[in-house]
Amino acid sequence: MERTARLVLLASGNGSNVQAVIDACARGAISAQVSAVISDRVDARALQRADASGIPGVHVGKRVDETRADYDARLADVVSGFS
């Protein structure tokens, strides 16, 4: 039995590439399912596109006092929660 890949997409802007992947998965051009869309910007349109498609959209912003390594680790934890 073939297992469908689960994708977590990272985006920071309009989300045109996110929409293209969502659409390709929906029509079977990509044998995968988008599990979530994550953005570092709370106002990213990519999150709205995810929501409109019934896909969780999550904002994971870098905290002021957070190092890049700590942010990356926290982001990895969020991503792994969707796998």
N, C-alpha and C positions, 0 to 999 in steps of 0.2 A: 504494500500500500504506500503510495507516494504521500509524503508529508508536505503540506503547504507552508512555505516560508512566512514568518511573521516579521513585519518591518516596523521599526520605530523611526520616524522621520524627524530630522532636526532642521529647523528653519528660523530665520530671523526677520523675514520681510513679508512681501506680498503673498508668497505661497504659490506662485504659478507652477513651479516644479512639483510642489506637494500635490497640487490639483492634478497635474499630469500623471503622477504615479497612482493616485487614488483612482482616477479614471481608467488607467491601464489595467489595474488590478480588477476593477469592476467588470471590464469587458473580457477579461481572461488573457490579455496580451502579456501580462506578467503573472506567473503562477505564485502569487503571494497575497497576503492580507495585511493591510496597514493596521497595526495595533494601537498606535498613538502618534501624535504629532507634538513635539516639544519645541518650545521657543524660549530664548533668553529675553525676548521683548513681550511684555504683557499686551501690547497693542498690535502685535503682528497679525496681519490678515490671514496668515497660514492657520492660526488657531481658529478663526471663524470658519475657514474652509473645512477644517476637520470637523468642527461641530455640526456644520450643515450636512456633512456626510455620515453623521452618527459615529464619529471616531473621537475618542478622548483627545482633547487638546490641553496641554499642560504648560504652564509658565514656570520656568526654572531660571530665575535671575540670579546673577552674582551678587552676593552681599558685600557691603562696603568694606568690611573687615576680613573678607575671605580671600585666601590666596588662590591663585589659579589652580594649583594642585588640589586644594580642598574643594573648589567648585567642580572640577572635573570628576573627583571621586563622588561627590553628591549627585552630579548628573548621571554618572554611570549607575548609581543605585536606583535612580528613577527609571532609567532605561531598562535595567534588569527586572524591574517590577512588571514590565509588559511582555517579557519573553517567556 
